[in-house]
Amino acid sequence: MKPRHGLPASPVPERSDQLSLFDVQPTEPTWEVKVSGRTRRLTVRVYPGGRVEIVVPPRTSPKAIEGFVARHRRWIDAKVEEFRARLPAARKLPEHIDLRATAERLQLHWTAATGRPSIIEGEGGLHYRGPLDWKTATPVLHHWLLDAGKRRLVPWLAEVAIHQGFAYSRAQVRRQRTRWGSCSRSGTISLNVCLLFQQPAVVRYLFIHELSHTRHMDHSDRFWATVGQHEADWKVLDKELTRGWQGVPDWVFG
C-alpha cells in the first residue's frame, strides 16, 4: 500500500473483540466480555460508574466465563456498589476540564439560553450557551471533546511516528469505553479521546504501542521488543494505562 501523509500502512494489533455475556447477565447493560490476545487467564475489571469488564483469552468457552463470574460474583457486586456509591445524587455540569495530556485546565462558562445548544473554545476557556441540564449539555461536551482530541492527539501521533521512524496511513479519534487504541489492516490508527485525561508519558506509550503494530500484527516477542526499543518503561506505563479509566470524568460517558 502506498503511504499517505508520509506515513506507510499498518496492520491490526491484538484481537480485542467485544462479546455478549452469553447467559451470565443478559439484563445488565454495563457488563461486557473482552477477548484479548494479551491475556492468558480470565480477569475482571470494575470501572467507575459500575461498568464491569470480563477479559478472557481467545477461544474461552461460555461455560468457563459463567463459572468465573459465579466464583467472583460477590466481589464484583461489592465493587460495583462501591463505585456507584461515589456518584453524586444529582449530576452537576463541570466547572472546568483538566486535560492532563496537554497540561491544560479549561474553565467552563455556562450561559442559560433557549434554542440549539452550542459550545465554543476560545479565550478564557469553553463558552457554552443553551439549556443547562445534564441530558442536553453533555452531548455538546462530547462533540467538543472529540474535536479537541483530533486537534491535539492526531498531530502528536504524527510527530512521534516521524521522530521514531514509524509510518501509518491515517489516524482517527473515537470515544470508546474499553479500548485505548487500535490499528487496522487498512492502516488506520484509532485513538481513544480519553487519552486526553492521561499523563503525557502514558499517551506517548499508547502511540508507540499502536505504531509498533505497523511492523508486527500480533503481541509476539518481536512486537514487545519493538515497543521496548522505543519506550524502555513500557511495562510501568502499560499498568498505568490500565488504571487510566479512573481519571476519566463521569460526563465523558454520561
Phi and psi in degrees as GROMACS dihedral restraints (atoms count N, CA, C in turn):
[ dihedral_restraints ]
;  ai    aj    ak    al  type     phi  dphi    fc
    3     4     5     6     1   -75.6    20    10
    4     5     6     7     1   128.6    20    10
    6     7     8     9     1   -70.1    20    10
    7     8     9    10     1   152.6    20    10
    9    10    11    12     1  -115.8    20    10
   10    11    12    13     1   154.3    20    10
   12    13    14    15     1    57.9    20    10
   13    14    15    16     1    24.8    20    10
   15    16    17    18     1    69.9    20    10
   16    17    18    19     1    17.5    20    10
   18    19    20    21     1  -123.3    20    10
   19    20    21    22     1   100.3    20    10
   21    22    23    24     1   -67.6    20    10
   22    23    24    25     1   152.2    20    10
   24    25    26    27     1   -63.6    20    10
   25    26    27    28     1   157.9    20    10
   27    28    29    30     1  -129.0    20    10
   28    29    30    31     1   148.6    20    10
   30    31    32    33     1   -89.5    20    10
   31    32    33    34     1  -176.7    20    10
   33    34    35    36     1   -80.2    20    10
   34    35    36    37     1   143.9    20    10
   36    37    38    39     1   -80.5    20    10
   37    38    39    40     1  -145.8    20    10
   39    40    41    42     1   -62.9    20    10
   40    41    42    43     1   158.5    20    10
   42    43    44    45     1   -76.2    20    10
   43    44    45    46     1   126.6    20    10
   45    46    47    48     1  -142.1    20    10
   46    47    48    49     1    64.7    20    10
   48    49    50    51     1   -77.8    20    10
   49    50    51    52     1   150.3    20    10
   51    52    53    54     1   -98.1    20    10
   52    53    54    55     1   124.2    20    10
   54    55    56    57     1  -113.6    20    10
   55    56    57    58     1   162.2    20    10
   57    58    59    60     1   -74.6    20    10
   58    59    60    61     1   166.3    20    10
   60    61    62    63     1   -88.7    20    10
   61    62    63    64     1    23.2    20    10
   63    64    65    66     1    50.8    20    10
   64    65    66    67     1  -124.3    20    10
   66    67    68    69     1  -103.3    20    10
   67    68    69    70     1    13.7    20    10
   69    70    71    72     1   -68.5    20    10
   70    71    72    73     1   -50.9    20    10
   72    73    74    75     1  -156.5    20    10
   73    74    75    76     1    67.7    20    10
   75    76    77    78     1   -66.1    20    10
   76    77    78    79     1   -19.2    20    10
   78    79    80    81     1   -96.2    20    10
   79    80    81    82     1     1.6    20    10
   81    82    83    84     1  -105.3    20    10
   82    83    84    85     1   102.4    20    10
   84    85    86    87     1   -71.0    20    10
   85    86    87    88     1   -14.3    20    10
   87    88    89    90     1   -93.4    20    10
   88    89    90    91     1     8.7    20    10
   90    91    92    93     1  -102.4    20    10
   91    92    93    94     1   136.7    20    10
   93    94    95    96     1  -140.5    20    10
   94    95    96    97     1   153.1    20    10
   96    97    98    99     1  -113.7    20    10
   97    98    99   100     1   129.5    20    10
   99   100   101   102     1  -117.1    20    10
  100   101   102   103     1   123.1    20    10
  102   103   104   105     1   -89.9    20    10
  103   104   105   106     1   122.9    20    10
  105   106   107   108     1  -130.0    20    10
  106   107   108   109     1   126.9    20    10
  108   109   110   111     1   -73.0    20    10
  109   110   111   112     1    -6.0    20    10
  111   112   113   114     1   -90.8    20    10
  112   113   114   115     1   -11.6    20    10
  114   115   116   117     1  -110.1    20    10
  115   116   117   118     1   148.1    20    10
  117   118   119   120     1  -110.6    20    10
  118   119   120   121     1    -4.4    20    10
  120   121   122   123     1  -144.3    20    10
  121   122   123   124     1   162.7    20    10
  123   124   125   126     1   -75.9    20    10
  124   125   126   127     1   136.3    20    10
  126   127   128   129     1  -137.2    20    10
  127   128   129   130     1   161.0    20    10
  129   130   131   132     1  -129.3    20    10
  130   131   132   133     1   140.9    20    10
  132   133   134   135     1  -128.2    20    10
  133   134   135   136     1   136.0    20    10
  135   136   137   138     1  -116.7    20    10
  136   137   138   139     1   125.4    20    10
  138   139   140   141     1  -103.9    20    10
  139   140   141   142     1   158.7    20    10
  141   142   143   144     1   -52.1    20    10
  142   143   144   145     1   137.1    20    10
  144   145   146   147     1    98.8    20    10
  145   146   147   148     1   -14.9    20    10
  147   148   149   150     1    99.1    20    10
  148   149   150   151     1     6.8    20    10
  150   151   152   153     1   -72.1    20    10
  151   152   153   154     1   134.6    20    10
  153   154   155   156     1  -114.1    20    10
  154   155   156   157     1   132.4    20    10
  156   157   158   159     1  -125.5    20    10
  157   158   159   160     1   122.7    20    10
  159   160   161   162     1   -99.9    20    10
  160   161   162   163     1   119.6    20    10
  162   163   164   165     1  -102.6    20    10
  163   164   165   166     1   125.2    20    10
  165   166   167   168     1  -131.2    20    10
  166   167   168   169     1   152.0    20    10
  168   169   170   171     1   -68.9    20    10
  169   170   171   172     1   161.0    20    10
  171   172   173   174     1   -57.5    20    10
  172   173   174   175     1   147.1    20    10
  174   175   176   177     1    67.6    20    10
  175   176   177   178     1    22.1    20    10
  177   178   179   180     1   -74.1    20    10
  178   179   180   181     1   133.2    20    10
  180   181   182   183     1   -78.1    20    10
  181   182   183   184     1   153.3    20    10
  183   184   185   186     1   -56.7    20    10
  184   185   186   187     1   -37.6    20    10
  186   187   188   189     1   -62.9    20    10
  187   188   189   190     1   -40.9    20    10
  189   190   191   192     1   -64.9    20    10
  190   191   192   193     1   -37.8    20    10
  192   193   194   195     1   -67.7    20    10
  193   194   195   196     1   -43.5    20    10
  195   196   197   198     1   -60.9    20    10
  196   197   198   199     1   -41.6    20    10
  198   199   200   201     1   -65.5    20    10
  199   200   201   202     1   -40.2    20    10
  201   202   203   204     1   -62.3    20    10
  202   203   204   205     1   -46.3    20    10
  204   205   206   207     1   -62.9    20    10
  205   206   207   208     1   -41.2    20    10
  207   208   209   210     1   -61.6    20    10
  208   209   210   211     1   -40.3    20    10
  210   211   212   213     1   -69.0    20    10
  211   212   213   214     1   -29.0    20    10
  213   214   215   216     1  -110.6    20    10
  214   215   216   217     1     9.3    20    10
  216   217   218   219     1   -60.5    20    10
  217   218   219   220     1   -40.3    20    10
  219   220   221   222     1   -61.8    20    10
  220   221   222   223     1   -44.2    20    10
  222   223   224   225     1   -65.5    20    10
  223   224   225   226     1   -41.9    20    10
  225   226   227   228     1   -61.5    20    10
  226   227   228   229     1   -47.8    20    10
  228   229   230   231     1   -61.7    20    10
  229   230   231   232     1   -39.6    20    10
  231   232   233   234     1   -65.3    20    10
  232   233   234   235     1   -40.5    20    10
  234   235   236   237     1   -68.4    20    10
  235   236   237   238     1   -40.1    20    10
  237   238   239   240     1   -59.9    20    10
  238   239   240   241     1   -46.1    20    10
  240   241   242   243     1   -64.9    20    10
  241   242   243   244     1   -36.5    20    10
  243   244   245   246     1   -61.1    20    10
  244   245   246   247     1   -44.9    20    10
  246   247   248   249     1   -70.0    20    10
  247   248   249   250     1   -41.3    20    10
  249   250   251   252     1   -65.6    20    10
  250   251   252   253     1   -31.3    20    10
  252   253   254   255     1   -66.5    20    10
  253   254   255   256     1   -21.9    20    10
  255   256   257   258     1   -80.3    20    10
  256   257   258   259     1   -16.2    20    10
  258   259   260   261     1   -71.3    20    10
  259   260   261   262     1   138.3    20    10
  261   262   263   264     1   -65.3    20    10
  262   263   264   265     1   150.1    20    10
  264   265   266   267     1   -59.3    20    10
  265   266   267   268     1   -41.0    20    10
  267   268   269   270     1  -122.3    20    10
  268   269   270   271     1   123.2    20    10
  270   271   272   273     1   -68.7    20    10
  271   272   273   274     1   135.1    20    10
  273   274   275   276     1  -112.3    20    10
  274   275   276   277     1   141.6    20    10
  276   277   278   279     1   -68.3    20    10
  277   278   279   280     1   141.1    20    10
  279   280   281   282     1   -66.8    20    10
  280   281   282   283     1   148.4    20    10
  282   283   284   285     1   -87.8    20    10
  283   284   285   286     1   -23.9    20    10
  285   286   287   288     1  -155.5    20    10
  286   287   288   289     1   164.2    20    10
  288   289   290   291     1  -124.9    20    10
  289   290   291   292     1   123.3    20    10
  291   292   293   294     1  -100.1    20    10
  292   293   294   295     1   113.4    20    10
  294   295   296   297     1   -99.7    20    10
  295   296   297   298     1    95.0    20    10
  297   298   299   300     1   -62.3    20    10
  298   299   300   301     1   -34.0    20    10
  300   301   302   303     1   -59.7    20    10
  301   302   303   304     1   -34.1    20    10
  303   304   305   306     1  -117.6    20    10
  304   305   306   307     1    11.2    20    10
  306   307   308   309     1    55.1    20    10
  307   308   309   310     1    47.4    20    10
  309   310   311   312     1  -117.9    20    10
  310   311   312   313     1   137.8    20    10
  312   313   314   315     1  -119.3    20    10
  313   314   315   316     1   113.4    20    10
  315   316   317   318     1  -103.6    20    10
  316   317   318   319     1   116.2    20    10
  318   319   320   321     1   -73.2    20    10
  319   320   321   322     1   138.9    20    10
  321   322   323   324     1  -102.1    20    10
  322   323   324   325     1   127.6    20    10
  324   325   326   327     1  -111.9    20    10
  325   326   327   328     1   115.8    20    10
  327   328   329   330     1  -102.6    20    10
  328   329   330   331     1   125.2    20    10
  330   331   332   333     1  -122.6    20    10
  331   332   333   334     1   118.3    20    10
  333   334   335   336     1   -71.5    20    10
  334   335   336   337     1   131.8    20    10
  336   337   338   339     1  -159.6    20    10
  337   338   339   340     1   156.6    20    10
  339   340   341   342     1   -88.6    20    10
  340   341   342   343     1   168.4    20    10
  342   343   344   345     1    91.9    20    10
  343   344   345   346     1  -169.5    20    10
  345   346   347   348     1   -68.7    20    10
  346   347   348   349     1   126.9    20    10
  348   349   350   351     1   -72.6    20    10
  349   350   351   352     1   152.9    20    10
  351   352   353   354     1  -148.7    20    10
  352   353   354   355     1   160.3    20    10
  354   355   356   357     1  -142.2    20    10
  355   356   357   358     1   138.0    20    10
  357   358   359   360     1  -127.5    20    10
  358   359   360   361     1   131.7    20    10
  360   361   362   363     1   -93.2    20    10
  361   362   363   364     1   118.2    20    10
  363   364   365   366     1  -152.1    20    10
  364   365   366   367     1  -159.1    20    10
  366   367   368   369     1   -64.7    20    10
  367   368   369   370     1   127.7    20    10
  369   370   371   372     1    93.8    20    10
  370   371   372   373     1    -0.1    20    10
  372   373   374   375     1   118.4    20    10
  373   374   375   376     1  -138.8    20    10
  375   376   377   378     1  -110.2    20    10
  376   377   378   379     1   135.5    20    10
  378   379   380   381     1  -118.9    20    10
  379   380   381   382     1   110.7    20    10
  381   382   383   384     1  -103.4    20    10
  382   383   384   385     1   140.8    20    10
  384   385   386   387     1  -136.6    20    10
  385   386   387   388     1   122.5    20    10
  387   388   389   390     1   155.0    20    10
  388   389   390   391     1  -171.0    20    10
  390   391   392   393     1   -60.4    20    10
  391   392   393   394     1   137.6    20    10
  393   394   395   396     1   -98.8    20    10
  394   395   396   397     1    55.1    20    10
  396   397   398   399     1  -122.3    20    10
  397   398   399   400     1   153.6    20    10
  399   400   401   402     1   -56.8    20    10
  400   401   402   403     1   -46.5    20    10
  402   403   404   405     1   -63.6    20    10
  403   404   405   406     1   -34.0    20    10
  405   406   407   408     1   -83.5    20    10
  406   407   408   409     1   -41.1    20    10
  408   409   410   411     1   -78.5    20    10
  409   410   411   412     1   -36.6    20    10
  411   412   413   414     1   -64.4    20    10
  412   413   414   415     1   -37.9    20    10
  414   415   416   417     1   -60.1    20    10
  415   416   417   418     1   -32.0    20    10
  417   418   419   420     1   -68.3    20    10
  418   419   420   421     1   -40.3    20    10
  420   421   422   423     1   -64.0    20    10
  421   422   423   424     1   -39.4    20    10
  423   424   425   426     1   -60.7    20    10
  424   425   426   427     1   -43.9    20    10
  426   427   428   429     1   -62.8    20    10
  427   428   429   430     1   -44.1    20    10
  429   430   431   432     1   -62.8    20    10
  430   431   432   433     1   -42.0    20    10
  432   433   434   435     1   -61.7    20    10
  433   434   435   436     1   -43.2    20    10
  435   436   437   438     1   -62.3    20    10
  436   437   438   439     1   -41.4    20    10
  438   439   440   441     1   -65.1    20    10
  439   440   441   442     1   -41.3    20    10
  441   442   443   444     1   -62.9    20    10
  442   443   444   445     1   -38.5    20    10
  444   445   446   447     1   -64.0    20    10
  445   446   447   448     1   -42.7    20    10
  447   448   449   450     1   -61.7    20    10
  448   449   450   451     1   -41.9    20    10
  450   451   452   453     1   -73.3    20    10
  451   452   453   454     1   -24.7    20    10
  453   454   455   456     1  -103.4    20    10
  454   455   456   457     1   -43.9    20    10
  456   457   458   459     1   -81.8    20    10
  457   458   459   460     1   -39.5    20    10
  459   460   461   462     1   -63.8    20    10
  460   461   462   463     1   -48.1    20    10
  462   463   464   465     1   -63.7    20    10
  463   464   465   466     1   -34.1    20    10
  465   466   467   468     1   -64.5    20    10
  466   467   468   469     1   -45.0    20    10
  468   469   470   471     1   -59.1    20    10
  469   470   471   472     1   -45.2    20    10
  471   472   473   474     1   -60.8    20    10
  472   473   474   475     1   -39.9    20    10
  474   475   476   477     1   -64.6    20    10
  475   476   477   478     1   -45.0    20    10
  477   478   479   480     1   -62.9    20    10
  478   479   480   481     1   -42.1    20    10
  480   481   482   483     1   -60.3    20    10
  481   482   483   484     1   -45.4    20    10
  483   484   485   486     1   -65.0    20    10
  484   485   486   487     1   -46.3    20    10
  486   487   488   489     1   -66.1    20    10
  487   488   489   490     1   -31.4    20    10
  489   490   491   492     1   -98.5    20    10
  490   491   492   493     1     1.0    20    10
  492   493   494   495     1    79.3    20    10
  493   494   495   496     1    27.0    20    10
  495   496   497   498     1  -101.9    20    10
  496   497   498   499     1   167.1    20    10
  498   499   500   501     1  -149.5    20    10
  499   500   501   502     1   148.5    20    10
  501   502   503   504     1  -150.5    20    10
  502   503   504   505     1   175.6    20    10
  504   505   506   507     1   -85.7    20    10
  505   506   507   508     1   -58.4    20    10
  507   508   509   510     1  -155.6    20    10
  508   509   510   511     1   172.0    20    10
  510   511   512   513     1  -133.2    20    10
  511   512   513   514     1   149.2    20    10
  513   514   515   516     1  -140.8    20    10
  514   515   516   517     1   159.6    20    10
  516   517   518   519     1  -120.8    20    10
  517   518   519   520     1   132.6    20    10
  519   520   521   522     1  -132.1    20    10
  520   521   522   523     1   164.4    20    10
  522   523   524   525     1  -108.7    20    10
  523   524   525   526     1    93.7    20    10
  525   526   527   528     1  -111.1    20    10
  526   527   528   529     1   153.3    20    10
  528   529   530   531     1   -94.0    20    10
  529   530   531   532     1   -17.4    20    10
  531   532   533   534     1  -128.9    20    10
  532   533   534   535     1   -23.1    20    10
  534   535   536   537     1  -118.5    20    10
  535   536   537   538     1   135.7    20    10
  537   538   539   540     1   -83.2    20    10
  538   539   540   541     1   -25.1    20    10
  540   541   542   543     1  -174.8    20    10
  541   542   543   544     1   167.8    20    10
  543   544   545   546     1  -160.0    20    10
  544   545   546   547     1   167.6    20    10
  546   547   548   549     1  -140.2    20    10
  547   548   549   550     1   121.5    20    10
  549   550   551   552     1   -93.7    20    10
  550   551   552   553     1   167.6    20    10
  552   553   554   555     1   -65.5    20    10
  553   554   555   556     1   -25.7    20    10
  555   556   557   558     1   -79.9    20    10
  556   557   558   559     1    -2.5    20    10
  558   559   560   561     1    93.6    20    10
  559   560   561   562     1    19.5    20    10
  561   562   563   564     1   -99.6    20    10
  562   563   564   565     1   126.9    20    10
  564   565   566   567     1   -98.7    20    10
  565   566   567   568     1   123.7    20    10
  567   568   569   570     1  -103.7    20    10
  568   569   570   571     1   132.2    20    10
  570   571   572   573     1  -117.1    20    10
  571   572   573   574     1   139.4    20    10
  573   574   575   576     1   -81.7    20    10
  574   575   576   577     1   128.6    20    10
  576   577   578   579     1   -61.6    20    10
  577   578   579   580     1   -20.8    20    10
  579   580   581   582     1   -66.1    20    10
  580   581   582   583     1   -11.0    20    10
  582   583   584   585     1   -59.9    20    10
  583   584   585   586     1   -24.5    20    10
  585   586   587   588     1   -61.1    20    10
  586   587   588   589     1   -20.9    20    10
  588   589   590   591     1   -97.6    20    10
  589   590   591   592     1    10.7    20    10
  591   592   593   594     1  -107.1    20    10
  592   593   594   595     1   160.0    20    10
  594   595   596   597     1   -69.2    20    10
  595   596   597   598     1   152.7    20    10
  597   598   599   600     1   -54.6    20    10
  598   599   600   601     1   -40.1    20    10
  600   601   602   603     1   -63.0    20    10
  601   602   603   604     1   -36.3    20    10
  603   604   605   606     1   -69.0    20    10
  604   605   606   607     1   -41.6    20    10
  606   607   608   609     1   -62.1    20    10
  607   608   609   610     1   -44.7    20    10
  609   610   611   612     1   -62.7    20    10
  610   611   612   613     1   -38.4    20    10
  612   613   614   615     1   -61.2    20    10
  613   614   615   616     1   -43.5    20    10
  615   616   617   618     1   -61.3    20    10
  616   617   618   619     1   -39.6    20    10
  618   619   620   621     1   -58.1    20    10
  619   620   621   622     1   -49.3    20    10
  621   622   623   624     1   -60.8    20    10
  622   623   624   625     1   -40.4    20    10
  624   625   626   627     1   -58.6    20    10
  625   626   627   628     1   -51.5    20    10
  627   628   629   630     1   -69.9    20    10
  628   629   630   631     1   -37.0    20    10
  630   631   632   633     1   -65.4    20    10
  631   632   633   634     1   -32.7    20    10
  633   634   635   636     1   -65.8    20    10
  634   635   636   637     1   -23.3    20    10
  636   637   638   639     1   -71.8    20    10
  637   638   639   640     1   -12.3    20    10
  639   640   641   642     1   -71.3    20    10
  640   641   642   643     1   -12.8    20    10
  642   643   644   645     1  -112.6    20    10
  643   644   645   646     1   -28.4    20    10
  645   646   647   648     1  -138.4    20    10
  646   647   648   649     1   121.0    20    10
  648   649   650   651     1   -76.0    20    10
  649   650   651   652     1   -23.3    20    10
  651   652   653   654     1  -107.8    20    10
  652   653   654   655     1  -166.6    20    10
  654   655   656   657     1  -110.9    20    10
  655   656   657   658     1    52.8    20    10
  657   658   659   660     1   -77.4    20    10
  658   659   660   661     1   174.5    20    10
  660   661   662   663     1   -60.5    20    10
  661   662   663   664     1   -34.6    20    10
  663   664   665   666     1   -66.4    20    10
  664   665   666   667     1   -37.3    20    10
  666   667   668   669     1   -61.7    20    10
  667   668   669   670     1   -52.1    20    10
  669   670   671   672     1   -66.3    20    10
  670   671   672   673     1   -28.6    20    10
  672   673   674   675     1   -65.5    20    10
  673   674   675   676     1   -39.5    20    10
  675   676   677   678     1   -65.3    20    10
  676   677   678   679     1   -43.7    20    10
  678   679   680   681     1   -58.5    20    10
  679   680   681   682     1   -45.5    20    10
  681   682   683   684     1   -64.0    20    10
  682   683   684   685     1   -29.9    20    10
  684   685   686   687     1   -66.2    20    10
  685   686   687   688     1   -28.3    20    10
  687   688   689   690     1  -107.7    20    10
  688   689   690   691     1   -11.9    20    10
  690   691   692   693     1  -151.4    20    10
  691   692   693   694     1    98.1    20    10
  693   694   695   696     1   -64.7    20    10
  694   695   696   697     1   -30.6    20    10
  696   697   698   699     1   -96.1    20    10
  697   698   699   700     1    28.4    20    10
  699   700   701   702     1   -61.6    20    10
  700   701   702   703     1   -33.4    20    10
  702   703   704   705     1   -65.0    20    10
  703   704   705   706     1   -44.0    20    10
  705   706   707   708     1   -66.0    20    10
  706   707   708   709     1   -44.5    20    10
  708   709   710   711     1   -67.8    20    10
  709   710   711   712     1   -33.2    20    10
  711   712   713   714     1   -64.0    20    10
  712   713   714   715     1   -40.1    20    10
  714   715   716   717     1   -66.4    20    10
  715   716   717   718     1   -39.3    20    10
  717   718   719   720     1   -64.6    20    10
  718   719   720   721     1   -37.2    20    10
  720   721   722   723     1   -65.6    20    10
  721   722   723   724     1   -37.6    20    10
  723   724   725   726     1   -59.9    20    10
  724   725   726   727     1   -36.1    20    10
  726   727   728   729     1   -86.5    20    10
  727   728   729   730     1    -1.9    20    10
  729   730   731   732     1   -63.0    20    10
  730   731   732   733     1   -22.0    20    10
  732   733   734   735     1   -61.8    20    10
  733   734   735   736     1   -25.6    20    10
  735   736   737   738     1   -64.3    20    10
  736   737   738   739     1   -22.0    20    10
  738   739   740   741     1   -94.9    20    10
  739   740   741   742     1     3.2    20    10
  741   742   743   744     1   -87.7    20    10
  742   743   744   745     1   124.3    20    10
  744   745   746   747     1   -61.7    20    10
  745   746   747   748     1   151.9    20    10
  747   748   749   750     1   -65.4    20    10
  748   749   750   751     1   -25.7    20    10
  750   751   752   753     1   -70.0    20    10
  751   752   753   754     1   -17.7    20    10
  753   754   755   756     1   -63.3    20    10
  754   755   756   757     1   -35.3    20    10
  756   757   758   759     1  -117.9    20    10
  757   758   759   760     1    14.9    20    10
